[in-house]
């Protein structure tokens, strides 16, 4: 199909990341180098963000994550509305 728009939504095995995961990614980005998981909503969105490769664990703790280059690129693309 020529001319059909390409979807910018990343898909994981469970489907698109969704708005909750997108909000989580924005909180991680705002957290700087590391973001401490505090909310239950963070833990629910974490699985999709990890599966998409947008976040990674920081050290041995299972409470701290950081945004990966892929996650930063995805948020940047959304901000530019590509």
matplotlib code that plots the C-alpha trace (Angstrom):
import matplotlib.pyplot as plt

x = [0.0, 1.8, 0.9, -0.3, 1.0, 3.4, 2.5, 5.0, 3.6, 6.1, 4.7, 5.7, 4.5, 1.5, 0.6, 1.3, 2.9, -0.1, -0.7, 0.2, 3.6, 4.1, 3.5, 5.9, 8.6, 8.1, 8.5, 11.7, 13.1, 12.2, 14.0, 17.4, 20.0, 17.9, 14.2, 13.0, 9.9, 7.4, 3.9, 2.0, 1.3, 5.0, 5.4, 2.5, 4.0, 7.5, 7.0, 6.0, 8.8, 11.4, 10.0, 10.1, 13.7, 12.9, 14.2, 16.9, 17.6, 20.2, 22.6, 21.3, 18.3, 14.9, 13.6, 15.7, 15.5, 17.0, 15.8, 17.7, 18.8, 16.0, 13.5, 14.9, 14.7, 11.1, 10.1, 12.0, 10.1, 6.8, 7.7, 8.5, 5.3, 6.9]
y = [0.0, 3.1, 6.3, 4.5, 6.1, 4.1, 3.6, 5.1, 2.9, 0.4, -3.1, -5.7, -9.2, -7.9, -5.1, -1.3, 0.3, 2.4, 5.7, 4.5, 3.3, 6.5, 8.5, 6.2, 6.9, 10.6, 10.3, 8.3, 11.0, 13.7, 11.7, 12.2, 9.5, 7.1, 6.9, 5.1, 3.0, 4.4, 4.0, 0.8, 2.2, 2.4, -1.3, -2.1, -0.1, -1.4, -4.7, -3.1, -0.5, -3.3, -5.4, -2.5, -1.8, 1.7, 1.3, -0.7, -1.6, 0.5, -1.7, -4.7, -2.9, -3.8, -0.3, 1.9, 2.2, 4.5, 5.5, 3.8, 5.5, 3.8, 5.2, 8.7, 8.5, 7.3, 10.2, 12.6, 11.3, 11.7, 15.3, 16.1, 14.3, 12.2]
z = [0.0, -1.2, 0.7, 3.8, 7.0, 9.0, 12.7, 15.1, 18.0, 19.1, 19.5, 22.0, 22.3, 24.2, 21.8, 21.7, 24.7, 25.5, 27.3, 30.8, 29.6, 27.7, 30.8, 32.7, 30.0, 30.5, 34.3, 33.8, 31.4, 33.9, 36.6, 34.9, 35.2, 37.3, 38.3, 41.4, 40.9, 43.4, 42.0, 41.3, 37.9, 37.3, 38.0, 35.6, 32.8, 33.4, 31.7, 28.4, 28.6, 29.2, 26.4, 24.0, 25.1, 26.3, 29.8, 31.6, 35.1, 37.0, 39.0, 41.0, 42.4, 41.0, 42.0, 39.8, 36.0, 33.4, 29.9, 27.1, 23.9, 22.1, 24.7, 24.4, 20.6, 20.8, 23.0, 20.8, 17.7, 19.5, 20.4, 16.8, 15.7, 13.0]

ax = plt.figure().add_subplot(projection="3d")
ax.plot(x, y, z, "-o")
ax.set_aspect("equal")
plt.show()
